[in-house]
Amino acid sequence: MNFWFWVMYCFVLIRIMYVQIKMVRNVGGGIQGDRVRLTTSVKKRRHVDEDEEHVEHEVEPHVEVKDKGIFNVEGEAYPGGPVDGSLLRGYKDHVARQLWNGVDRGELKLVSHGRKINKMSAPHAHILDVVKLSGLASLVGASYDTIDKGLLCAFVERWHADTNTFHLPIGELTITLDDVSNLLHLPIIGQFYTYPSLDATSATNLLVESLCVDRGAAAAETRHCRGGHVRLSWLREIYEGACNKRQWTVAARAYLLHLVGCTIFADKSATSVSVCYMGLFIDLRHTGRYSWAAAALTHMYEQLGEASYANTKQLAGYATLLQAWIYEHFPTIGNRQVRDEYVEDDPRCMRYVVGSRLSLLASVRMQLDTISLGAVRWRPYEDHKGVRPFELISLFSGYIRLRACKQLYLPERVLRQHGYVQIIPRHPATMIDGDPSTTELDQRWLHFNDYVVQDVALATDVGACIPEYLEWFRSVSHPYIIQMTEGDRLR
């Protein structure tokens, strides 16, 4: 039986290589058809502050793809895509459609600060208690030095901002609040962060107030970053200078802003962080009042959503979070080793050491196209619950928020990750009650008990779903990315 499996495996691999060659020819020869561009709805989801105009998003506005079908308005569907177009409204501009049509954008540019953050080392002993009180101490030393680009890019191709989930042949999965709690040990309970956008003058004033720096130096730094940002390297200099002067409040603020800028709030600039996040650290006595898990997840969802569209070339956000999530839920995908010295008291992401042999994008695509229910670890943290107990708020269904950016959080779409039988979930549009205000979103989060998922059944089998689920899912999604005949596809 092993012999025939490997024969079939080689056949499929040859088929993928053939498709990749066609993709290269298509890109080189020019493609006729629709231009890929962000739709109005996608633009509304993008939250770009006035102080972030210096960030380059590396978007190609005139990427063309083959048009092999008109969306489902007249009853027609994209080949390989959803038959029912009511769910994935953004599929027309999605990278999955481009791939199915033979156009491969290749690997994304990834933002990772693992080595930068390690330059700061552990916080000075005089600010250690402040860092612990903030709820962010678990991020110190948690980042991977090496990011598996092929692995992450293959999963980004499966992400859909319409549902904030990964779409696979076996249904949907996502990064949940419970995942963030276990992987990073960040608190879920807490308030959302609100702070206005900053222009260069306002950012300079905030830096002078919070870091006790010369106004001229602060203004020069914001001018250098062309807006309300500062370089991570500049923050390291401020931190070291404050430690030498024994200015411990300044040192703590610089350290914490650098920490979140290198991790949960990493943006596409790859070298700087928005000064607006300094507002989190003005009152160091109350930095632990925020839901850091919700903040991290909101930013991660936003970055995944942008990167899933065909004309995007870069992925920001906390790459360690995404990579560790894959390691936990997909034990046979990606190359890593378990640290011998790992103990369950540490964040779960620290359990792994990234292997020296990184993943090939084409190989991971094939693994995901042929994945089975049994290949997923739906509930990987059972032996970690003594350290991070499950919190009911993880089943909150609604919007999570970071400043003005809000993202749908829909645990009813991934009930199997919580040990329940997966049903056909409600349409995300049923959640959108006009344009809820910040106050309304915060009130729902505060009273989360009224908005948790209800009427669910415990699963007796791992990955269980109702009989109608997969048929429905395959009608509204695209189960595969690699184009081949059903007879050639591995079962």
Steps between C-alpha positions, in 0.01 A plus 500: 500500500790738578639437152182617326465797731844626399427435134191718529692760704765530227231529235332787682834674560579483126157641431570795735832569327321502166248753631777718643672508160173612343474773764844635417416504129176683567671767708772547242269512200239739640149416608181631347185554706390674819744705696541400860435793733360550848123537498324777690408261780863396537615860513255567780653215699846649469581729791774741396559787741609844396819439689576186302529656155868413487430125504545335164241232435669372183176473302504448126188673367497342156555127548291316243358150518314272267124539531355151474157577635264768620402505862181345613266793429361331188532150641851446367801429719876524495658164410642356821329772702173533686180402321306716744664842505310637798777431755839575345429842352869568455580183302525687170818674620627215718836332448327158488315593184822621340674175590220288356531696175872425479653824632731455798610809694757287683609556857412814688747731666464434873557741787680337791685661788620192684864603486424869568313428818774270622740794477312659791537186713303470822373819665722666757438379854367842601214483246433126517200539732348763271534270199339215691215725613433600138399146402761499223792330673423171326601657166859542617705224338196346326578600140652261247825609341412310184166528322387220267393714206366219281290364786342833590438606141310178425263567790455865404366378164221325693397800709179689425427839654127446443502240779842553663571129464723265301303303239619140451344193334379389844339831594611811690757560773627823651724650765275544803529698821567170676787436256654838583458436871682166480763587240601840638356503855332835433189591703159487326296677766546875481397807308559599138754772429381838371736774384466757222723527197810714538655743260870580525448788745276299734739206485791729588310639800421150625865392468620804692247433775549124531873456429637832626690552176603830348226645277741549214614137518140376514397719205799381299405138564138543388620689191738215423208255518273740305220495754405384847750214515839443659769253408546194715873569504431851636290350781788268591729800532246682717465193721872454548549869574216499754649198676836674522330808647283284728184648349298184559158629393642612166690173464183297563298696244770472234543129570127420482441702181796324338366165620153535342647660187716192447223251578123538511490840322769440237412694185619508141759769557715221650711759681265720703197509730210744524531752782125467564574179692695703754160593640486146640798572723450854631348370823719201578280406797213406267667339198360164610140612453498431124398188313838440342374177338218686322740777394750250358229305321337809349831608351578147379160465334544833324843404365385156384203657324716741305756232411232263364427726205682436176666840463659502847866406528568524873375356830537687829367405843662266750646220285589293808133486598394368160787253476447362850127464431580288194744287698237426763207422271683331210761264646602351163547831317816708542841408634560561871626329812370499855737661749629249753503765773145623436266506801126564489538814711644673193289634211421216264675668208829449685454125475644497148833554331476581131673239288788587269315359198219742415181417315445522125189698414392253231541207738285659773235588243474134407489392866211735566315394186515137615451550873264275696306556821740276689801714399377792712549536875174673575568548872878500550515665844337238721826443690548878534166582661644474847701810413251678272143389580237545232311829538136537394577832332680300229151409374399865469354560153524853367760765432839534662677832472835678504461876481277573196558160339230242571498138389234229506570224749279198423565189713179340368687441174768292675306311767718192456794695643299538820390137519151544355323355196533736205169627365427724202578843650296813453602739224738774623265763356242411763741639761540836337247731660563810294836645599531438876674775690808452711284533810263227379789264421656561840172442681449166327854396592448612858178293520644210303283245681205624295686441174669162536414216262193308617324170423807295415554126545810339641684290244566136580732468200782742422412726208132402502251697291136459402445301176399807298799713599766397247259506206392850598860613560619385160218692333600832658878457501787363291621172653808478277767731361690262270318443173477134399238245409310327781643167386854629555431649841618305802220396732 
